[in-house]
Amino acid sequence: MSQTATARAHTNIALVKYWGKRDEALFLPQNGSLSLTLDALFTTTTVHFDPALNADVLVRDDALREGDEAAKVTRFLDLVRQQAGFTHRARVMTRNDVPTAAGLASSASGFAALAAAASRAAGLDLSLTALSALARQGSGSASRSIYGGFAEWRKGEAPDGADSYAVPLVPPEHWDVRMVVTVLSAAPKDRSSREGMRHTVGTSAFYRGWLDTVEADLAAARAAIAQRDLEALGTVAESSALKMHGSMLGATPPFTYWTPATLAVMHAVWDLRRAGVPAWLTIDAGPNVKVLTSPAAQAAVEAALAAVPGVESLIAAGPGPGIRWLEAPVLGAD
Ligand code: PMV
């Protein structure tokens, strides 16, 4: 057993969203989803299994982490230990190359990097498919960060989740699109995606309507990607995101991740489109708006978004790579 391994995974943004689980324990989704992996935002993680440890240790961004965050990592490492057939505890050192003020969820890149590093350190030689299914059990969206470019998470049908994993659609070189992320507020989101999904699935009058449109959205997105049709992809991405957020407004009690600045950015994107600039928005379980555009329009989009009150900063990204293993470990504080 090699005991130590380091891996890097990039975050992804869903263009056809995942919202709602059919099995909470196994992280099985109600619907399929499709995403773009981003070059600018990634997580690097080293896992070292050490027989001398009597508890897992988590160091993230040079600080020891305890509580919920560490408990999630231990729960995930237990899956790896179970597969590998040993009980050694691990030291996990992880670094997020996501601007810290971004308030962006790093769970996708985080659990993808952890799955790759922990499985290799445990001596498991998993296929990318098996790695995707493993990452899924840390955070659903992490299943897609195993692959670069565009990827699709197939929801699967099997009760044990064996067929619920992501598949690569096209590599990053296929199509140079841009995603401009607006960073609106560093305030932590007040409702996790897990909680938000559960509440929506359980109570929303609109949830069924959301589910009914997903298969058609997936087909439209796949076709748009194959044809490199930005307008078609942007249209379906914006529609998917707004239907997902609409399902939250239909919950009892209703809730939203939007802030006034979110809405201001949305209007700025619609103004850009009216002026003939190709720009379409998507929003996840937080206030930040992500804008899909072309390399040629990126500067115009950035200028317009930077001028919106409440926008603190922008991060521009292109298609990024899939999971990879590195030689040098992440060094963390003791
Ligand atoms: O798997 P999680 O907990 O990161 O949830 C992801 C939920 C959304 O970001 C809103 C949609 C998606 O498909 O990534």
Boltz pocket constraint, residues with backbone or C-beta under 6 A from the ligand:
constraints:
  - pocket:
      binder: B
      contacts: [[A, 12], [A, 13], [A, 14], [A, 16], [A, 17], [A, 18], [A, 19], [A, 33], [A, 105], [A, 107], [A, 108], [A, 139], [A, 140], [A, 141], [A, 142], [A, 193], [A, 194], [A, 283], [A, 284], [A, 285]]
      max_distance: 6.0
